[in-house]
């Protein structure tokens, strides 16, 4: 990924279309910021997720990872605080690898 791609992704919500006129966070939603890997800087909407769902982390589809059409794996770190409530960015999910 080049610097232009990185700037394009930063502050956008995962799953928004690349041509969405408002790709940023929405009021009253809760987000985790993705740290590292191919989706670095994107926000993941975790509104309504249960604590155990957050602990499980995520496997997000992306064409930017090691395998085109594969998934990038992101998890919360055990030593970081967990969200108590939203809205806004309440936690971070860190890149842990790719899977086909």
C-alpha positions in Angstrom: 0.0 0.0 0.0 1.4 3.4 -0.9 1.1 6.6 1.2 -1.9 7.8 -0.9 -3.8 4.6 -0.2 -3.0 4.9 3.5 -4.3 8.5 3.7 -7.5 7.4 1.8 -8.2 4.7 4.4 -7.5 6.7 7.6 -10.6 7.7 9.5 -13.0 5.7 7.2 -15.4 3.1 8.5 -14.7 -0.5 7.3 -17.3 -1.6 4.9 -18.1 1.9 3.5 -17.9 2.2 -0.3 -14.8 3.9 -1.6 -17.0 6.6 -3.2 -19.3 7.1 -0.2 -19.7 10.9 0.3 -19.6 10.4 4.1 -17.3 7.5 4.8 -16.4 8.6 8.4 -17.9 7.7 11.7 -21.6 8.3 12.4 -22.9 10.0 15.6 -24.2 7.6 18.3 -22.1 4.6 16.9 -19.3 2.8 18.7 -16.0 2.0 17.0 -12.8 0.2 17.3 -9.8 1.6 15.5 -7.8 -1.0 13.4 -4.1 -0.8 14.1 -1.4 -2.1 11.7 -1.8 -4.4 8.8 -3.7 -3.7 5.5 -6.6 -2.0 7.2 -4.6 0.3 9.5 -6.5 3.4 10.4 -10.0 2.2 9.5 -12.7 2.2 12.0 -14.8 -0.9 12.7 -18.4 -0.3 13.9 -18.9 -2.4 17.0 -22.2 -0.8 18.1 -24.2 -3.4 20.0 -21.4 -6.0 20.3 -21.3 -8.0 23.4 -18.0 -8.0 25.5 -17.3 -11.6 24.4 -17.6 -10.7 20.8 -15.1 -7.9 21.2 -12.7 -10.3 23.0 -12.9 -12.8 20.1 -11.6 -10.2 17.6 -12.4 -10.2 13.9 -11.4 -11.6 10.5 -12.2 -8.9 8.0 -12.4 -9.5 4.2 -9.9 -7.4 2.3 -8.2 -7.4 -1.1 -5.2 -5.5 0.5 -3.8 -8.4 2.5 -1.4 -11.2 1.7 -4.1 -13.2 -0.1 -6.4 -11.2 -2.4 -9.9 -11.9 -1.2 -8.6 -13.2 2.1 -9.1 -11.9 5.6 -7.1 -9.7 7.9 -7.1 -10.8 11.5 -7.5 -8.1 14.3 -7.7 -8.6 18.0 -7.8 -6.5 21.2 -4.7 -6.8 23.3 -5.1 -8.2 26.7 -3.4 -5.3 28.5 -5.6 -2.6 26.9 -8.8 -1.2 28.4 -12.1 -2.6 27.0 -15.0 -0.4 26.1 -17.7 0.4 28.6 -20.0 2.2 26.3 -20.0 4.4 23.2 -20.3 6.5 21.2 -17.1 7.2 19.5 -13.8 5.2 19.3 -13.7 3.1 22.5 -10.9 0.5 21.8 -8.3 -0.7 19.4 -8.0 -4.0 17.5 -4.4 -4.8 16.5 -3.4 -6.7 13.4 -2.3 -10.3 14.0 -2.0 -11.7 10.5 -3.8 -12.8 7.3 -5.7 -15.9 6.3 -6.9 -17.0 2.9 
